[in-house]
Structure formats: structure tokens, C-alpha cells
Amino acid sequence: QVQLVESGGGLVQPGGSLRLSCVASGSSASSYHMGWYRQVPEKQRELVATSYRTGSTYYEPSVKGRFAISRDNVKNTVFLQMNSLKPEDTAVYYCKASTTTWKTDYWGQGTQVTVSS
């Protein structure tokens, strides 16, 4: 079982950047597919980016070219670098670890990102 703790959220102006971190403990993040999701009130949580165990990545079309997901296996941490932020990126961002069979998911507690002038 893995525990996840996100950090790095905050208030940023449109066009700015933030880097979110997701620290894993109890198990190695390299054993999981790792993803970032986001949620706004009264809407379903949506996938932002995934880092597969194979090393490949996936990005939701609205963030492709602006966001980048990466891993540091030494630090057991997954990052989400967010550039050229827009007000519509405002949400609570969650980190998720999925087992290789996709049968079990583990979630962090979330970190708030607010993009506003």
C-alpha cells in the first residue's frame, strides 16, 4: 500500500507557473502508474496527466504543451510542472497511484491551485 502527499499548490497569476509534488511513502512510486487529476466544485474529477510505468505519458488535450509530468525515483516523488496557467486551470489537484493491473487506486488529499489576477 502507498500513501501520497501533494504539495506546491497556491495562488498564481494567469500566465504563471507552479510545480506540484506528490511524495509517496510505504511503497515505491516506480511500482505504480502515477497520475494527476483535478476537480472543481460540482464537477467530476478529471484526468490531467499520467506517467505509466513503461515511461510513456499521457496528457489531457487542454494541458498538452503546457504541463509536464515527471518522476524522481530516488526521492519517490512525482511532479506536475504547470506553465502558462489559465484561470480555467483553477481546481484542487490530486495525485493518484494505480497498480499495474489498474485494479486498485490510491489517492492523496489534494492541493488547491488558483489562477487569478
N, C-alpha and C positions, 0 to 999 in steps of 0.2 A: 504494500500500500504506500502511496506517496502523498505527502502534504505539500500544498502550494501556497505561496505568499506573494502577492503582487505589490509593487510599489512604483513610484515615478509619476503618478498622475498629478494633475494640478490645473491651474488656470493659465491659458496661453492665448495670445492674440492671433487672429487669422493670419496665416502665412508662416506661423512659428513652428517650432519643433519640440517634441518630447520623446524621451526614451523610457518605455515601460520595462520593468524587470519582473521576472517570475522565478523565485528561488524554490527549488524542490528539495525536500528532505524525506528521509525514510526509505528512499529508493532512488536509483539513478534516473534522471530525466532522459538519458540516452536510450533507455529501455522502452520509451513511450513515443507515440506520435504526440506532438505538442501543438496546441492551437491557442489563438487569441480570439475571443468573442467580445461583442459589445451589446449593450441593452439600454434602451431609453424607456421611460415610463409608459406603460400600457402597450408596449410592443414586444414581440418575441425577441429573444436573444438571437443575434445573427453572427455567423462566422465572418471573421476578418481575415485571418491568415492561418495557415497550417504548415508546420515543419514535420515532414514524415521521417520515420526512422531511416529510410533509404537515403535521406539527404535532399530529396526534392521538396519543393514548396508549392503552395497554392495561395492565391490572393483573391479576395472578393474584388470584382471589377472596379468598384468605386475607389478603391485604395491602391490599386496596382500602379506602380511607378512612384508612389508617394510613401508607402510603408514598406518596411523590410523586417522579416522575422529571422532571427539567428539564435544559435546556441553557443554556450560556453560550457563544455562538458567538464572542465576542471572545476569551475565554480558551480556546476549543477544548476545553471541558470539559463532561462530563455528570455530573449529580448524582443521588443517590438519598437523599432525606430520609426517614428511618425514625423514626416516632413510635410511642408505646405498644408498645414492643418486648416480645415474649414469649419465653420460653425456646425455643419451637419455631422461632423465627427464627434460632437459632444455626446457622451454616453458614459456608463460605467463599463469598464473593460475588465474582462475575466480571462484568466488563464485556465486551460484545460489539458489534462494528460489522459490519453486514451491508450488502453492496452493494444497490443499488436493485432488482436482479433477484433478490436472495436467493441468488445462486449462490456467493458467497464470503463467509466469515465470518473475522473477526479477533478474537482473544481477548487479554485481559490476563492477568496472572499470579495474580490473586485477592487478596482481603484477608479476614482472619478476623474474623467478628463472633461474639461470645459474650455471650449474655444469661443472666445468673445472679446470684443473690443471695449 
